[in-house]
Amino acid sequence: VQLVESGGGLVQAGGSLRLSCSASGTIFSTRFVGWYRQAQGRQRELVAAITAGGRSNYDDSVKGRFTVSTDNAKNTVYLQMNMLKPEDTGVYYCQTQVLLRTYWGQGTQVTVSS
């Protein structure tokens, strides 16, 4: 299983980015997929997730601003991030589990300037 994130970058506060997580070796529509954020010097934290049934969950810090979705045809999970804040800065990782083993992507950097 390989996960590849893309879409990060530098954006001003209030701006938007869309992150992508593409998978090979598994089918996202049958998996729980989580988006995690790791700010410098802090632990990795779960900010959004989507279940195999398409149900989404969000950390309170991003609720109303971030949206997670799945494109089954492309086997890709997206994280649409709107109204970005400087505290959203960090490396974003997608994660899934297959047969009790956890897989991570390489991460994509998001930097929000004030």
C-alpha positions as semicolon CSV with decimal commas, in nm:
position;residue;x (nm);y (nm);z (nm)
1;V;0,000;0,000;0,000
2;Q;0,129;0,344;-0,092
3;L;-0,025;0,679;-0,010
4;V;0,088;0,997;-0,183
5;E;-0,020;1,343;-0,069
6;S;-0,007;1,656;-0,279
7;G;-0,150;2,006;-0,288
8;G;0,030;2,176;-0,004
9;G;0,188;2,517;-0,033
10;L;0,209;2,870;0,101
11;V;-0,112;3,066;0,134
12;Q;-0,223;3,382;0,310
13;A;-0,464;3,367;0,600
14;G;-0,819;3,340;0,472
15;G;-0,711;3,151;0,164
16;S;-0,782;2,796;0,051
17;L;-0,596;2,483;-0,046
18;R;-0,705;2,139;-0,153
19;L;-0,493;1,845;-0,049
20;S;-0,506;1,512;-0,230
21;C;-0,420;1,165;-0,106
22;S;-0,390;0,904;-0,378
23;A;-0,365;0,536;-0,297
24;S;-0,224;0,231;-0,464
25;G;-0,258;-0,120;-0,330
26;T;-0,588;-0,059;-0,158
27;I;-0,931;0,080;-0,234
28;F;-1,019;0,391;-0,039
29;S;-1,392;0,339;-0,071
30;T;-1,358;0,038;0,161
31;R;-1,131;0,207;0,416
32;F;-1,124;0,464;0,690
33;V;-0,893;0,746;0,584
34;G;-0,766;1,011;0,820
35;W;-0,596;1,345;0,762
36;Y;-0,344;1,440;1,029
37;R;-0,155;1,761;1,091
38;Q;0,181;1,795;1,260
39;A;0,294;2,142;1,354
40;Q;0,659;2,201;1,432
41;G;0,741;2,076;1,780
42;R;0,398;1,925;1,832
43;Q;0,247;1,581;1,809
44;R;0,061;1,466;1,502
45;E;-0,312;1,524;1,544
46;L;-0,617;1,399;1,358
47;V;-0,804;1,686;1,195
48;A;-1,047;1,509;0,962
49;A;-1,149;1,159;0,864
50;I;-1,387;0,978;0,636
51;T;-1,523;0,628;0,684
52;A;-1,581;0,360;0,425
53;G;-1,946;0,456;0,431
54;G;-1,866;0,817;0,351
55;R;-1,927;0,958;0,698
56;S;-1,691;1,243;0,785
57;N;-1,564;1,370;1,117
58;Y;-1,368;1,682;1,206
59;D;-1,168;1,820;1,491
60;D;-1,333;2,124;1,645
61;S;-1,043;2,342;1,528
62;V;-1,132;2,284;1,160
63;K;-1,505;2,220;1,174
64;G;-1,690;2,441;0,927
65;R;-1,370;2,521;0,735
66;F;-1,236;2,185;0,617
67;T;-1,417;1,922;0,411
68;V;-1,300;1,569;0,347
69;S;-1,430;1,375;0,047
70;T;-1,356;1,069;-0,163
71;D;-1,340;1,027;-0,541
72;N;-1,385;0,653;-0,582
73;A;-1,308;0,662;-0,953
74;K;-0,968;0,815;-0,882
75;N;-0,914;0,627;-0,554
76;T;-0,828;0,961;-0,400
77;V;-0,930;1,136;-0,080
78;Y;-0,935;1,515;-0,070
79;L;-0,913;1,767;0,209
80;Q;-1,059;2,100;0,106
81;M;-0,930;2,366;0,344
82;N;-1,098;2,706;0,344
83;M;-1,056;3,015;0,562
84;L;-0,709;2,900;0,653
85;K;-0,546;3,035;0,967
86;P;-0,179;3,058;1,065
87;E;-0,240;2,788;1,325
88;D;-0,328;2,548;1,042
89;T;0,037;2,550;0,943
90;G;0,205;2,210;0,950
91;V;0,276;1,896;0,758
92;Y;-0,041;1,714;0,657
93;Y;-0,046;1,337;0,631
94;C;-0,310;1,094;0,517
95;Q;-0,338;0,759;0,687
96;T;-0,528;0,437;0,645
97;Q;-0,526;0,083;0,779
98;V;-0,520;-0,240;0,584
99;L;-0,532;-0,574;0,767
100;L;-0,449;-0,404;1,099
101;R;-0,140;-0,237;0,953
102;T;-0,122;0,141;0,943
103;Y;0,004;0,324;0,636
104;W;0,109;0,688;0,607
105;G;0,187;0,911;0,317
106;Q;0,504;1,118;0,303
107;G;0,324;1,437;0,402
108;T;0,271;1,772;0,235
109;Q;0,364;2,107;0,389
110;V;0,098;2,371;0,441
111;T;0,212;2,716;0,548
112;V;-0,038;2,989;0,625
113;S;0,102;3,340;0,656
114;S;-0,067;3,608;0,862
